[in-house]
Amino acid sequence: MRASATQTWIGTKVLIGISVAVFVADLLFDHRILMWGAVSHAIWAGEWHRLLAPHFIHSGVPHILFNMYALYIFGRLVEGMIGTRRFLTVYFVGGITGFYFSLLARPQGLAVGASAAIFALMGFTLHYRLRRLPMRWLSIDSSFAQILGLNLIIGLTVPNIDQFAHLGGLIGGALAGSLVGFPRTLYEVQEDGGEPGSWTSGGRRPKRRRLLEPLLAAVLIGVLSWAALSPLTFARASGLPGLARFADERYGGYFAPYVATDVTLLWLLRDDPESEWQPVRERLQRAGASPVAIGLFWRWERGGGRDASGEYVVRWYRYDARVNQWSLWHVEPGRVDRVDPQEGLIYRRGLIVESGAGELDGRWRVTIAVDGRQQYDREFWVSPAL
């Protein structure tokens, strides 16, 4: 195998430079770039830039420092082995695959960072290591162990680490390795008399087998893309009723015309003019004899459905211990035909109010459905302070 010192790593430098520039710009613009480009269910509404932009967006100083250090280590390693064009293919194909996993696992959340693509480089390296190099400890193993160990420590100590994106990136990088091929090792060159650094998909294998591996990798990447970008269609096409039901329950709400985002349940003391809205935890404990009001707040974003408008309904249920079941207590229907104009703000669209203290004591459940697809379901208790 050729030493990586003979190769340029211009691609790694450019990726690091863009990431640092975007991070500084995001700070200057009060994280508007993060909100514009993070992986979210908005991808299903046609915001495809959210599959590419997150590679360059980071949420904080420790986040970007660790990722740029890891990119410096593995970027130079992989780019030195396979060249800039193939390196960038592995980086973005694997990174996008990682974001597919994140989207399917956490459609209600946001994901940013180069770590999915860095894990793709690690997946490529591991695949290459197992396929091409001797089964003894090499310098490439030290780099791999260093970054993997650091990531495990961070994953266990830092909250909100997206391990689904990491897993998807690792798998995507291995698939990208089969797609672009692996460099020939010096051992293989000596065995068959080829030129050092020449490209092959493996020794003297027949041409049919050399073509089959990248073809299968392309098919698998295509299937993953279909499952991530159109989960309902994919599940129905699978012919598995259980998978179709699961996909509809899990993702159906995101394919309504509009999606209720940043849903928050808040309460205040109705008769206290100085009372402010406060979050409802698992249990709302009222202090004093003042009645309470409970409001449901959210913001509308475009969903994956193509209709111009939709019907929504908020349902409040109260648990009846006498019959051991939920009873529908209050219904609030409405219509939505536009997204809310300002990000970061939420609006009250559901409300229940006590006429006297203690009237709402008990166990409650509130749901939001749009065009019959449920998007929110929350249980809570109301009780006097202990």
N, C-alpha and C positions, 0 to 999 in steps of 0.2 A: 504494500500500500504506500502511496506517495505521502511524504510528510506534509502536514497541513501548512507548514511555513512557506511552501512554494505556491500556495493559493492566496488569492485576495479574500478579504472578508468585508468588502464594501457593503454588502447587503445587511450584515449585522450592524455596521456603523450607521447606516441610513435608518434602520428600524429604531435603534437607540436614540438617534437624533430627533426623529419625528415624535417619539414617545415623550421625550423630555420637553420638546416645544409645546406639545398638546397639553401636557400637565401644567406648565406655566400659564398657558392661555386659559385653561379651565379654572385655575385659581383667580385669574384676573376677571373672569366672567362669572364668578360666583357659582361654579359647578354647572353652568348651563350646558356645557359641552357633554358632561357626564349624563345629564338627563336626556339630552338629544340623542346620544349614541349608544347607551347601555343596552345590553340584551334584555328584552322584555317581550311580553305578549304582543306588543305593537308590531313585531315582525309579521304576525299573522294578519295584521291590517295593511300590510304592504310596505312597511318601513324597512326595506332590505338593507339599508346602510347599517343597521344595527348588527349585522353579521360581520362586517369589516371594521367599523369604527372602534369597537371595544378593544381590539388588539392594541390600540395606542392610548387608551384612557385608563387612568389609575385614580384610586379613591383617596390616597394619602401618601405622605412622604415614605413611611416604611414600605408601603405597597410597591411603589415605583423603584425604590432602592433595591429591594430584594429581586424584583423581576428583571431589572436591568443588569444586575450582577449575574443572575442565572443566564440571561440572554448572552451576555459577554462570554461566559464559559462555554455554553453549548452552541451558541451561534457560530463562534469561530471554529469550533470542532466540526460541526456538521457542514458548514459552508466550505471549510477547507477540504473536506472529503469529496463533496459532490458538486461544488460550484454554485455560483449565486442563483442561477435560474432554478435549478432543482431545489436548492435550499429554500427559496421563497415559496415554491410549490408546496413543500412539506410544511412550512411554517403556516401558511394560510389555509391549506386543505385540512391539516390537523387541527388548527385553531378553530376553524368554523365547525368542524365535527364536535369539538369540545363544547362549543356554544349550543349546538343541537341538544346535547345531553343536558346542559343547564336549563335550556328552554323547556324541555319536556319534564324535567324534575321540579323546576321552580318557576312556573309561568307567571306567578304573582310577584316575583322578585326582580331585582336588577343584577346584572353581572357585567363586570368590566375587568380589564387587565390582560397582560401578555402571557399570563401563566398557562392558559389553555394551549397556546402555540408553543410555549417552552416545553410543556409536557409532550407536545407532538414531536419536538426535536428529541426528547428523551425516548419516546416510543420508537422513533426511527433508529436511534442509536442502539437501543436494546435489541430491536429486530436485526439490525446489521451485525451486532456483536454475536448473537446466537447463531446466525446463518453463516458468517464469514470468518470469524477469528478463532484462534485456538482456545481450548477450555482451560486457560490459566489466567492468573491476575495480570492485567495490563494497565497502562496509564489511563486508557479510556474508562476503565472501571472506577478509577479513583475520582474522576470528574463526575461520573454518574452517581456514585455513592454520596459525594459531597452535596450535590444539589438535592438529591432525594432525601437525605438526612435533614438538611435545613428545612425543606418543605414539610416533612413530617412534624418537626418541632413547631413550626409556625402554624400548621394545621391543627395542632393540639392546644396551642396557647392563644391564638388570635381568633376572635369571633368572626363569623360571616365569611369564612373561607369556602369557596365554591368547589368542593371536592368532586362534584359531578362533572364540572368543566374539565378538571384535571384528568379524571378517568376517560372522558370522551376524547380529550386531546391525546392521551397516551395511545388509545386505540386508533385514532385518526392518523397519528404519526406512523404507526406500524403499517397501516393500509397505504399511506402515501409512500412508504418505502417500497412496497410491492409495485406501486404505480410508476414511480420514477426510476426504480432499479437501484442497485448497490454498486459501489466501486469494487473493482477486483483487488484482492490482496496480493502482496508480493508472492505469497505461497502459491496462489492459483496461477499467477503469471509464469513462475518457474516451472510449474507442472505442465502447462500446455504451450509455452513458448510465446505467449502474447506480449503486447507492449504494456509496461507498467502504467497504471492509471487508466487503461482502456476500460470501456463500459460493457457490462454484460449482465444478464440476469442469472448467471451461475455457470461457470466453467464451460464444458463442452456439451451442455444439454441441448437436445433437439430444439429447432426453431419453434415448433408448435408449443412446447412447454414454456419457452421464453415469452411467448405471446399470451399464453393462458393466464399467467400470474397477474400481470397488470390489468388484463380484461376482467378477471374476477374481482380485483381490488376496485376497479371503476364501478362495477355492478353493485358491490357492497356499499360504496360511498353514495351511489345513486339511491339505493334503498333507504339508507339512513337519512338522506336529504328529503325523500318523499315522506318518511315517517315523521320527521321533525317539522316540516313546513306545511304538511296537510295531514295531521294525525287522524282526523275523522274519516277522510277518504281512504287513507291507508288501512285503517282498522276494518272498514266495511269491505274493502277489496280482499282482505285476508281470508274472508269466508269463515271467520271464527266469531260466533255470536258473543261469546264472553269478552273477547277483546273489543268488539264494537261497543258493547255496553259500557265497558270500563272507559274507553276513549270518550264516549259521549258524556259520561258523568264527570270525568276529569277535565276535559278540555272544551266541552260543548258551549259553556258559558262565554268563552273567549271568541266564539264564532257567531255571537249575536251581533246585531248592527252596532251596538255600543257596549262598553264594558265599564262597570262601576269600579273605580280605582281609588286607592287610599281610603278604603271604607273604615270609618271610625265611629265607635259608640261612645257618646258623651252624656254627662248628666249635670244638672245644677239644682240649687234650691229655688223653688218657684217663687216664694214670697220674699226672698232676700235680694234687694236691688244690687247689692255688691257681689253677689255670687257669680262665679264664672264657670264656663263649661270645663268639666274635668273628665278624664278617661274613665270608662267603666271597666274595672278589672273583673276577675272571676266573680267577685261578690261586691255589690254596691251597698255600702253600709251608711245609712242616713244618720247624720248627727242632729239631734234636736227634734222639734216637732213640726218643722216646716215640710210641706209636701215637696216632692221632687218632680222634675221633668227629665225625660230621657230622649235624646235625639240621635238619629242616625245620619251621619254626614258622609259624603263622598264626592268624587269628581268624575265626570264622564270623559272617557277616551274612546276613540274609534275602535271598533272590534273587527273581527275577521269577516262578518257578514256583509253582504253587498247592498242590503236594503238601506234606503235613505233615512228611515225612522224606525222606531220600535216602541212597543208597549212594555212598561215595567210595573212591577207591583212589589210593595213592601208588606210583609205579613208578620204580625206579632202573635206569638203563641204563648199561652200560659199553661203550666203543667197542673193537671187536676189529679191530686193524689188519691181522691176517692175512687176514681175509675182507672188510675194508673195510665193516663195517656195525655197527650197534648191537645188543647182545645184552641181553636182559632179565636183570638180576642179582638183583633183590629186589623183592617186592611186599608192600605193607602196606594191606590193605582195612580199611574201617571204616564206621560208620553215623552220620549226623548228624540230630538231630531238634529242635535248639534253637540259638538264637544264643548266643554267648558273653556272659556277664553284664556284663563290664566293658570299656569302650572303652579303647584305649591299651595293653592287654595282648595278647601273642601267646602261643600254647601249642604245645609240641612235639608233632607228630603223625606225624613220620617220623624214622627214625634208622638210620644204618649205622655200624659200628664196626670198626676194625682190630683184629685179634688180635696183629699184629706190625707194627712200623714198615715202611712201604713196600707193605703189602698192597693198599692202595687207589690206588697211584700210577697215573696215567693220565687219560684223558678220560672225563667223566661227563655224564649227562643225567638230570634228575629232572622228573617231571610229576605234576600233580594233576588228577583227573577226578571229576566228580560226576554220577551217573546217566548216565555215558557221555559227558558233555560236558567237554572239556578246559578247565581254567581256569588252568593254570600250566605253563610249559615253560622250563627253564633248563639251560644247559650250563656246565660248569666243568672245570678241571684240578686234579689233586692231584699234587704233586711235592715232592722234598726241596729245602731252601733252597739257593740257589746259593752 
